[in-house]
Amino acid sequence: MLETAGSIERKELAKIHTVSKPTAYQNYLLGQHSLSVADLPGIRRARKFFRAALHDTSEYASAIAGLARTEHLEWLLTARGDEELLLSAEAHARDAIRIGADDAGGYHQLGVAKLYQGQFFESMEAFLEAESRAPSHADLMADHADTLVHAADPILALDKIKRAIELNPLCPDLYWWTAAGANFFLEEFGEAIACIGRMADQAKAGRLAAAAYAMLGDQRNAKREMRRTLAIYPDFTVDDWLKKVPIREKWKMDMFRDGLRRSGFR
């Protein structure tokens, strides 16, 4: 593990030599740090830092990929289904690939953008390209696992997210959220709830928690999570949400819908 961490650190430090101004790299690192807590203030703060980095060095692939990441995270957390955010994320990802084709960042963010656009094959193809360039990058591994949850294989997804957590034990909430999703679709509802319990901000996964409790027959906790979610997203409805969430297989969609309905969502 230390060898892997050292390899990643060397690759990150090597990027300094490709950036014309040290302040650009500093702003990039501040942007990355701001994403350690995936909430809207942190995401928007990160975007400012990435833009500041690009003000100093316009052809900075890692900062452009960072902008793409802020856009897909904002899409995820606001739950509005804003297509413009995903289109912008894709455009930034492709710019990052054009500038730094040997770097994993652009392919990584293209994979995420394609996932949330429901283009599963293109997403998995981009993740394979990214992992060929950075096979032990924990954030990349975690997002690849998320694609596998939605697209194809929750068993492989769970293996991959466990490996990502091993590489990054102080991981962001998104890792545990992904692990919860994989467990949910494996019908390990108690494990899904336990993973959500590891999140610093559990409200982000309130819909999934409500569905998991409902599938266990725990109506008291299911209703609690349902009410907490509606306090944040008062306009939430099951059918509208499932139109936005990219789930490839009908049985997964049906299971999630069933859990949400059982918990009391309309």
CORPEGI-V196632 format. One record per backbone hydrogen bond with DSSP energy under -1.0 kcal/mol. NH is the residue of the N-H (numbers start at 0). CO is the residue of the C=O. Records with the same first field share a line. If there is no record, write none. Layout:
NH: CO  CO
This chain:
4: 0
5: 1
6: 2
7: 3
8: 4
9: 5
10: 6
11: 7
12: 8
13: 9
15: 12
17: 14
18: 15
23: 20
24: 20
25: 21
26: 22
27: 23
28: 24
29: 25
30: 26
31: 27
32: 28
33: 29
35: 32
38: 36
42: 38
43: 39
44: 40
45: 41
46: 42
47: 43
48: 44
49: 45
50: 46
51: 47
52: 48
53: 49
54: 50
55: 51
56: 52
63: 59
64: 60
65: 61
66: 62
67: 63
68: 64
69: 65
70: 66
71: 67
72: 68
73: 69
74: 70
75: 71
76: 72
77: 73
78: 74
85: 81
86: 82
87: 83
88: 84
89: 85
90: 86
91: 87
92: 88
93: 89
94: 90
95: 91
96: 92
97: 93
98: 94
99: 95
102: 99
107: 103
108: 104
109: 105
110: 106
111: 107
112: 108
113: 109
114: 110
115: 111
116: 112
117: 114
118: 113
119: 117
122: 118
123: 119
124: 120
125: 121
126: 122
127: 123
128: 124
129: 125
130: 126
131: 127
132: 129
133: 129
136: 133
140: 136
141: 137
142: 138
143: 139
144: 140
145: 141
146: 142
147: 143
148: 144
149: 145
150: 146
151: 147
156: 152
157: 153
158: 154
159: 155
160: 156
161: 157
162: 158
163: 159
164: 160
165: 161
166: 162
167: 163
174: 171
176: 172
177: 173
178: 174
179: 175
180: 176
181: 177
182: 178
183: 179
184: 180
186: 183
187: 182
188: 186
191: 187
192: 188
193: 189
194: 190
195: 191
196: 192
197: 194
198: 195
203: 200
204: 201
205: 202
208: 204
209: 205
210: 206
211: 207
212: 208
213: 209
214: 210
215: 211
216: 213
217: 212
218: 216
221: 217
222: 218
223: 219
224: 220
225: 221
226: 222
227: 223
228: 224
229: 225
230: 226
232: 228
235: 232
240: 236
241: 237
243: 240
244: 240
246: 244
247: 149
252: 248
253: 249
254: 250
255: 251
256: 252
257: 253
258: 254
259: 255
260: 256
261: 257
262: 258
263: 260
264: 259
